[in-house]
């Protein structure tokens, strides 16, 4: 039973007429010959303390029953005996279903299944798309999914995938990759995506992300109305969710990076070059560039309502234990840079995550990259409108990826094993007050859509993870 806080305030008010109900009580379940007679002296009115003392056992029983019923309705864990190794899992928008992707050790494939959250019963297997003909008969047939998502109504699942399909065109390899021994040219990549019926696992279709002559990599998700699919891979595109046909694409005169960041509310699209040193924000309708940026290398790119967050990763140096990250915030409405947290040689930012209203930014500071240790990791909440750090939490060791709950009320982060503590899941409120701290055996927490629970893959020592635990918040 997870730790919770319950508060009950009861107010009772009795009138003198109420005392008559205590004079005699007859039970309909006992013979009239054996009916006991109880007489309660009513010479004085009952005090408030006596009334509360009389009713407190009933209150406790009722409260305990309510808690038991609430906990009974929430699964504590789901076992997956068929699964050898988890890849990822997704909770449906209504919180009723769970899509699990995992490595099938017998077929050497990444595959998927759908389960009921309440009962843990399997609903269906997701039919894998046809294999690349060149891989059929291979000792290790290859297919891997990424950027999976549910449709808003929870009836379909979409996922981008790769199966080592290549096109006929020769693409120059980046200089930094050639310096590592890679050839000067490669064949163009061909990205793909698949759509499934979530109730029976039937493959609605598998589609090319782009024509076979284009160099493409697929990243996909449903639009908010579920009618289209947003392609935020290379190149940026839109697809009909029923037919899988590409209805819109965006091309540039330079080679694009693997992914982009669309903002449908503003009608903007953030794209970057293949070497990630150049970024542009483009108006989707007019195709006009509204902002240009150049830096070292884009490591993270994410929108929060109308603000774009970029993590610019400096080139690694010999005396650094890890890459130093700088935070850049750009206002997509007013087309201007916004203030960011203070920086020094002892700061390195990564994993920005906006609150649901887009007004606050959660970010992790991994400390001085020259220290060769992660003892100074900090989690901080930045308000760019007030230009100040609202609060920060410092931890010994390397904090896991911080996340906002969908309702924007909670913040979760995984604290590592230390000499004094086991691995823990920490949940804070918006003010930075610690709401929940519990030991866990896993490091991939996922919030439920209603923000009441956190699901996490349980990694048992010395065995493969085959279970997902649900933690009430």
Secondary structure, DSSP 8 states (H G I E B T S, - for coil): ---------------GGGGGGGS----TTS-GGG--------SS---HHHHHHHHHHHHHHHHHHHHHHHHHHS-SEEE-TT-SEEEEEEE-TTSSEEEEEEEETTTTEEEEEEEETTT--EEEEE------GGGTT-TT---EEEEEEE-TTSSEEEEEEE---EEEEEEE--HHHHTTT--SEEEEE--EEEEEETTT--EEEEEESS-TTS--B--EEE-TTSSEEEE-SBS-EEEETTT--EEEE---SS-B-S--EEETTTTEEEEEBTTSSEEEEEETTT--EEEEEE-S-EEEEEEETTEEEEEEE----TT-SS--EEEEEEETTTTEEE------TT--EEEEEE-TTSSEEEEEE---TTSSS-TT-EEEEEETTTTEEEEEEE-SS-----EE-TTSSEEEEEE---SS---EEEEEETTS-EEEEEE-S-S--EE-TTSSEEEEEE--TTS---EEEEEE-
